[in-house]
């Protein structure tokens, strides 16, 4: 999905596709590296945000990640989001109850997801199968009531489970 398109912008198109409930996953691919577009795309339900200067092989990997139910932000976008979190005090709005329903393993998985590890990297790090990791990640998403990994990481920050310097 691009941001600027004739007749209907990409943010609204994303919102409508997600609202239709058909399970489509949206990857925003644009030249516009502006925070307001990133935040609007995530709020609209996009699972990823990349700039059009991405290498073709990285784009293919991103599409596969998104199709598998994961979320992805381009490196410059991720850095800016982390810097923004660092400028705020997530602990001031911490709601420990949001993570109380998670098991110890699920909290560990969420912390590692917040550090940017993929399912394969989680599996290797925790000496688990990738299928087991996917089950844990799905459980975390369900318990937190979020759609994807990006929203789970935001919930972890808001709950005070992780701090920007940990990521």
N, C-alpha and C positions, 0 to 999 in steps of 0.2 A: 504494500500500500504506500502510495506517495502522500505527502502532506497537501500540496497544492495541486488541485485538479479542477477541470472545468465542471460547472454545475453543482458538484458536491465535493467539499474538501475531504481529505483523507481521515481527519479526526471524526467527522460526522459519519462518514461511510463505515469506519471501524465500529463506532458506537452502534449503528444500525445492524451491522452483521453480527456483533456479539449479542445484541438484544434479541435477535431472531432465534438464538439458542440452538443453532445447528452444529455447534462444536468446532466451527472454523477457528483456526489460530491465525492471528494477524502479525506480520512482521513489517514494520514501517521501514522503508528504504528511501532515504531522501537526501537532498543536498543541504537542507536547512538544519544546521547544528545549533538550534536555539532551545534553551531550557524550557520555555513555555510550550514548545511543541512536544518535547519529551514528556513533560508532566501531563499534558492534555492527552497524548496518545496512550499513556499508561492508564490514566483515569477512564479513557474510552474503552479500554479492554485489550489493547495491543499487548502481545507477549514478547515483543522485541522491537528494538530501535537501532538501526544501523545507518551509517552514512554511505552514500553511493560510491565513495572512494574505496570501499572494502574490496579486498582481493577476491576474485571469483571463487577460489577454493574455500575461503572463509564464509562467503555467502552461501555456498552449498552446505557447509557444515551448520551454519545458522538455521537454514531452512529445515534441516533434519532435526536439530535440537528443538525447534519450535514445534514441529510436527509430532515429536515424541512427548510433548506436554511440558517442556522446559521453557524457560524465559531467558532472554539474552539482551544485554545492552552493549553498545559499542564501547571500546576502551575510553574514549574521551568523555562519553556520556557518563560512564561509571565513575570516572575520576571526579567529575563535577558533582554528581550526586553524593559521593562520599565527602567531598569538601563541604557541601551544603549541610550534610548531617553533622559534620565536625563543628560547623558554626552554630549549631543549635545544641540544646541540652536534652537529648532523648530521655534521660532519666527524670527530667522534670515532668514528663507526661507518662511515666512508666505505669503500666497496668499489669502487674505480675499475674493477675488472674487469667490473662489471655493465654499464658503458656502453662498454667497449672494443670491443664488436662493432658499435657504431653508427658510421655514416659521419659526416663533419663536418656535412653537411646535416641528418641525423637528430638529432644533438646540438643543433643550432641550433633545430630544430623542437621538441624536448623542452623546451629552455629557454624558448621562447616559449609553449608549452602551459602550463608551470609559472607563467608570468606571467599566465595567464588568458585568452589570446587564443583565439577561436573559429577554426574552419577558414576561414571567410570572411575574418576579420581576418588570419590567417596568410598567406593567399593574397595579400591586398592588401599586407601588410608586406614579403613576400618576392618580390613580382612573379611569382607562380606562379598556375596555375589552381587552383581549389578541388579539382578531381579529383586533381591532382598532390599537393597537400597531404594529402588523404585517404590517398593511397597511402603517403606518408612516415609519417603518423601510424600507419597500420596496420602498417607495417614496424617502427616503434619498439615498438609494443605486442607484436608477435610476438617480436622479439629480446629484449625484457625479460621475456617470459613472463608478461605481465599482461593482465587482462581489459579495462581501460578507462583513460581519461585520468587519473582520480583515482589509480589504482594506479601509473600511469606517473610522475605527479608525486611521489608518495611515494617511489618508487624513485629518482628524480632527487635528492630531498633526502637520502635515505639514502646514496646514492653520493657525495654531496658535489658534484654537478654544479651545483646551485643552492643558494642560501642564502635564508632567509626575507626578508631585506631586499631581495632581487632581485625578489621577486614583487609 
